[in-house]
């Protein structure tokens, strides 16, 4: 099937949303990579455990739309760095419950503060009115799209 001649990828809203997400995510990555040597997936696993508390890797995959293999590698690295621990689930002995260690909670608190500062700077850069509109628009897109679906 031929692509219509008037299709412009750079004007395609999903493409623009993805590019904006990548740009801001990579920009914030400097904070956790420089200080803790973390990858983006490690940060996302740590952030989910910090926000939601103990859960399985499967839960993290579902919440954050990250592939199982990437979460597994991130969990192993975070465990090696003594930021999280694993325990066998009492409900399902095949599953492991992941929890932040005391050190993991300290790192999450530090990076959480850096995330707040990054978010405030980004919002100041685009202005409070546009930031509020963007929040509303993005939440609307998420709600309308049923964002709980699968990702590639």
PADORO-919536 format. One record per residue: residue in one letter; x, y, z of N, C-alpha, C in turn. Coordinates in steps of 0.1 Angstrom, whole numbers, padded with zeros to 4 digits, always signed. Each point is the difference from the previous one (the first is absolute). Example, Ala and Ser with C-alpha at 12.3 -4.5 7.8 and 13.67 -1.06 7.14 Angstrom:
PADORO-919536
a+0132-0057+0078-0009+0012+0000+0009+0012+0000;s-0004+0011-0007+0009+0011+0000-0008+0011+0008;
end
This chain:
PADORO-919536
x+0008-0012+0000-0008+0012+0000+0009+0012+0000;x-0002+0009-0009+0008+0012-0001-0005+0011+0010;x+0010+0007+0005-0002+0011+0009-0005+0012-0008;x-0011+0006+0005-0005+0012-0008+0011+0011+0000;x+0000+0007-0012+0011+0010-0002-0001+0011+0010;x-0012+0003+0005-0001+0011+0009+0002-0004+0015;x+0003-0012+0003+0003-0004+0014+0013+0006+0004;x+0000+0006+0011+0013+0006+0006+0002-0005+0014;x+0009-0009+0001+0003-0006+0013+0002+0010+0011;x+0007+0011-0003+0004+0010+0009-0012+0008+0005;x-0012-0001-0007-0012+0006+0005-0010-0010+0006;x+0004-0012+0000-0008-0011+0006+0000+0000+0015;x-0011+0003+0006-0001+0002+0015+0007-0011+0008;x-0003-0013-0003+0008-0010+0008+0015+0001-0001;x+0005+0004-0012+0014+0002-0002+0005+0011+0009;x-0007+0012-0001+0004+0011+0008-0001-0003+0015;x-0010-0007+0005-0001-0003+0014+0012-0009+0004;x+0003-0010-0009+0012-0009+0003+0013+0008+0000;x+0002+0009-0009+0012+0008+0000+0001+0009+0012;x-0011+0006+0004+0000+0008+0012+0003-0008+0013;x-0006-0012+0001+0003-0009+0011+0015-0004+0000;x+0005-0004-0011+0014-0004-0001+0009+0012+0004;x-0002+0011-0005+0008+0012+0002+0001+0003+0015;x-0012+0001+0007+0000+0003+0014+0005-0011+0008;x-0003-0013-0004+0005-0011+0008+0016-0001-0001;x+0005+0002-0012+0015+0000-0001+0006+0012+0008;x-0006+0011+0000+0005+0012+0007+0000-0003+0015;x-0010-0006+0005-0001-0003+0015+0010-0012+0003;x+0002-0008-0010+0009-0012+0002+0014+0004+0006;x+0004+0012-0004+0013+0005+0005+0001+0000+0015;x-0011+0003+0006-0001+0001+0015+0004-0014+0007;x-0007-0010-0005+0002-0013+0007+0012-0008-0006;x+0003+0003-0012+0012-0007-0006+0013+0005+0006;x+0001+0013+0001+0013+0006+0006+0002-0003+0014;x-0011+0000+0008+0001-0002+0015+0001-0015+0003;x-0009-0008-0006-0001-0014+0004+0003-0010-0011;x+0004+0005-0012+0003-0010-0011-0012-0008-0004;x-0012+0005+0002-0012-0008-0004-0004+0002-0014;x-0006-0010-0006-0006+0001-0013-0015+0005+0002;x-0006+0004-0011-0014+0005+0001-0009-0011+0006;x+0002-0012-0004-0009-0011+0005+0002-0002+0015;x+0013+0001+0004+0002-0001+0015-0007+0011+0007;x+0001+0012-0005-0006+0011+0007-0015-0002+0000;x-0006-0005-0011-0015-0002+0000-0004-0011+0010;x+0008-0011+0001-0003-0010+0010+0001+0005+0014;x+0011+0008+0003+0001+0006+0013-0011+0009+0003;x-0004+0009-0010-0010+0009+0002-0014-0006+0003;x-0003-0011-0007-0012-0007+0002-0001-0006+0014;x+0011-0007+0004+0001-0005+0013-0001+0010+0011;x+0006+0012-0003+0000+0011+0010-0014+0006+0001;x-0007+0001-0011-0014+0005+0001-0010-0009+0004;x+0000-0013-0005-0011-0009+0003+0003-0010+0010;x+0013-0001+0005+0004-0010+0010+0003-0014-0007;x+0001-0010+0008+0004-0013-0004-0010-0006-0011;x+0006-0006-0010-0008-0006-0011+0009-0010-0007;x-0006-0007-0009+0007-0010-0009+0005+0008-0012;x+0009-0007-0007+0006+0005-0013-0012+0001-0010;x-0009-0009+0001-0011+0000-0010-0009+0013+0003;x-0002+0003+0012-0007+0012+0004+0007+0013-0006;x+0013+0000+0001+0008+0011-0005-0001+0001-0015;x+0000-0012-0007-0001+0000-0015-0014+0006-0003;x-0010-0004+0007-0014+0005-0003-0001+0015+0002;x+0005+0005+0011-0002+0014+0003+0008+0009-0009;x+0013-0004-0003+0008+0009-0007+0002-0004-0015;x-0006-0010-0004+0001-0004-0015+0014-0003-0004;x+0007-0007+0008+0014-0004-0003+0000-0015-0003;x+0008-0004-0009+0002-0014-0003+0005-0008+0012;x-0004-0012+0001+0003-0009+0011+0016-0002+0001;x+0006-0002-0012+0015-0002+0001+0007+0013+0005;x-0004+0011-0004+0006+0013+0005-0002+0001+0015;x-0012-0003+0005-0003+0001+0014+0009-0010+0007;x+0001-0012-0005+0008-0010+0007+0015+0004+0001;x+0005+0006-0011+0014+0005+0001+0001+0011+0010;x-0009+0009+0000+0000+0012+0009-0001-0005+0015;x-0009-0010+0002-0001-0005+0014+0013-0006+0005;x+0006-0008-0009+0013-0007+0004+0011+0011+0003;x+0001+0011-0008+0009+0010+0002-0003+0008+0013;x-0012+0003+0003-0004+0007+0012+0002-0009+0012;x-0002-0013-0001+0003-0009+0011+0015-0001+0003;x+0008+0000-0011+0014+0000+0001+0005+0012+0007;x-0006+0011-0003+0004+0013+0007-0006+0002+0013;x-0007-0010+0005-0006+0000+0014-0012+0010+0001;x-0006+0003-0011-0011+0009+0000-0014-0006+0001;x-0001-0013-0003-0012-0007+0002+0003-0015+0004;x-0011-0006+0006+0002-0014+0004-0012-0007-0005;x+0001-0014-0001-0010-0008-0005-0004-0010+0011;x-0013-0003+0000-0005-0010+0009-0011-0008-0007;x-0001-0013+0003-0010-0009-0006-0013+0005+0004;x-0009+0001-0010-0014+0004+0003-0007-0011+0008;x-0007+0003+0011-0007-0010+0008-0013-0005-0008;x-0005+0008-0009-0012-0004-0008+0004-0008-0012;x+0012+0002-0006+0004-0007-0012+0015-0002+0001;x+0004-0012+0004+0014-0003+0003+0008+0001-0013;x-0006+0001-0012+0008+0002-0012+0004+0015-0002;x-0007+0009+0007+0002+0014-0001+0009+0005+0011;x+0007+0011-0003+0008+0007+0010-0005+0014+0003;x-0001+0003+0012-0004+0014+0004+0013+0008+0001;x+0000+0011-0007+0011+0009+0000-0002+0012+0010;x+0009+0004+0007-0001+0011+0010+0013+0008+0000;x-0001+0013+0002+0012+0008+0002+0006-0003+0013;x+0013+0000+0000+0007-0001+0013+0001+0014+0006;x+0006+0001+0012+0001+0014+0006+0008+0009-0009;x+0011-0006-0006+0008+0008-0009-0008+0003-0013;x-0008-0009-0005-0009+0003-0011-0010+0011+0003;x-0005+0000+0012-0009+0011+0003+0007+0014+0001;x+0012+0000+0005+0008+0012+0000+0003+0005-0014;x+0004-0009-0009+0002+0004-0014-0012+0005-0006;x-0012-0007+0002-0012+0005-0005-0004+0014+0005;x+0003+0002+0013-0003+0013+0005+0008+0011-0006;x+0013-0003-0002+0009+0009-0007-0004+0003-0014;x-0002-0011-0008-0004+0002-0014-0014+0006-0001;x-0009-0003+0009-0013+0006+0000+0001+0015+0002;x+0009+0004+0008+0002+0015+0002+0005+0006-0013;x+0010-0007-0007+0005+0004-0012-0011+0000-0011;x-0008-0009+0000-0011-0001-0010-0010+0012+0002;x-0003+0003+0013-0008+0012+0002+0006+0013-0005;x+0013+0001+0002+0007+0012-0004+0001+0000-0016;x+0002-0011-0006+0000-0001-0015-0014+0004-0005;x-0011-0006+0006-0013+0003-0004-0003+0015+0001;x+0003+0006+0011-0002+0014+0002+0007+0009-0010;x+0013-0004-0003+0007+0008-0010-0006-0002-0014;x-0004-0012-0003-0007-0002-0013-0013+0008-0001;x-0008+0000+0011-0012+0008+0000+0002+0015-0001;x+0011+0004+0006+0003+0015+0000+0005+0003-0014;x+0007-0009-0007+0004+0003-0014-0011+0002-0009;x-0011-0008+0001-0011+0001-0009-0011+0009+0005;x+0001+0004+0013-0010+0009+0006-0011-0007+0007;x-0005+0005+0011-0010-0007+0008-0013-0002-0007;x-0004+0009-0009-0013-0002-0007+0001-0011-0010;x+0011+0000-0008+0001-0011-0010+0003-0013+0007;x+0007+0000+0011+0002-0013+0008-0013-0005+0005;x-0009+0008+0005-0013-0005+0005-0008-0005-0012;x+0000+0007-0011-0007-0005-0012+0006-0013-0005;x+0013-0001+0000+0006-0013-0004-0003-0011+0009;x+0000+0002+0013-0004-0010+0010-0014-0005-0004;x-0009+0009-0002-0014-0003-0003-0002-0008-0013;x+0007+0005-0010+0000-0007-0013+0006-0014+0001;x+0011-0002+0006+0007-0013+0001-0009-0010+0008;x-0006+0005+0011-0008-0009+0008-0013-0004-0008;x-0005+0009-0008-0011-0003-0009+0004-0010-0010;x+0011+0001-0006+0005-0010-0010+0001-0013+0006;x+0006+0000+0012+0003-0013+0007-0014-0007+0003;x-0009+0008+0006-0013-0005+0003-0008-0005-0012;x+0000+0007-0011-0007-0004-0012+0006-0012-0007;x+0013-0002+0002+0007-0010-0008-0001-0014+0007;x-0004+0000+0013+0000-0012+0007+0015-0005+0002;x+0008+0009+0005+0015-0002+0000+0004-0013+0008;x-0009-0008+0005+0004-0012+0007+0003-0011-0010;x-0001+0003-0013+0002-0011-0010+0014-0003-0002;x+0003-0010-0009+0013-0005-0002+0008+0010-0008;x+0013-0001+0002+0010+0008-0007+0009-0009-0008;x+0006+0004-0011+0009-0008-0007+0013-0001+0007;
end
